[in-house]
């Protein structure tokens, strides 16, 4: 998985703990889903290097408002 959040990449990779109580169930659900795969990896791409994806996300968020 490639995402624009270094925090999420490091949490899933086990480098950082998930401290927010409301996010812990989501983290556990994600990890359980990942255990269903033979292999996986997560890395982040800074938003500055992924302008198109950032623009699409902003467009989707604006459409929901």
C-alpha positions in Angstrom: 0.0 0.0 0.0 1.2 3.5 -0.8 -0.3 6.4 1.2 0.6 10.0 2.0 0.7 9.4 5.8 4.1 8.6 7.3 2.4 8.1 10.7 0.1 5.4 9.3 2.9 3.7 7.5 5.0 3.6 10.7 2.0 2.5 12.8 1.2 -0.4 10.5 4.9 -1.2 10.3 5.1 -1.4 14.1 7.5 1.5 14.5 4.9 3.7 16.2 2.1 2.8 18.6 -1.5 3.9 18.0 -2.2 6.2 21.0 -5.6 7.5 20.2 -8.2 5.2 21.8 -10.8 5.8 19.0 -8.3 4.6 16.4 -7.2 1.4 18.1 -10.1 -0.7 16.9 -9.6 0.5 13.3 -5.9 -0.3 13.6 -6.7 -3.8 14.9 -9.2 -4.3 12.1 -6.6 -3.2 9.5 -4.0 -5.5 10.9 -6.4 -8.5 11.0 -7.2 -7.9 7.3 -3.5 -7.7 6.4 -2.8 -11.0 8.2 -5.0 -12.5 5.5 -2.3 -11.8 2.9 0.8 -13.8 2.3 2.8 -10.6 2.1 2.3 -6.9 2.2 4.1 -3.6 2.6 3.2 -0.1 3.4 5.2 3.0 2.4 4.4 6.7 2.3 4.8 9.2 -0.5 4.8 12.8 0.7 1.9 14.9 -0.6 4.4 17.2 -2.2 5.4 14.3 -4.5 1.9 13.2 -5.2 0.0 16.3 -6.3 -2.5 14.5 -8.5 -3.7 12.2 -5.8 -3.9 15.1 -3.3 -6.0 17.1 -5.8 -8.4 14.1 -6.3 -8.8 13.7 -2.5 -9.5 17.4 -2.1 -12.1 17.2 -4.9 -13.9 14.3 -3.3 -13.9 16.0 0.1 -15.2 19.2 -1.4 -18.0 17.3 -3.2 -19.2 15.8 0.1 -19.4 19.2 1.8 
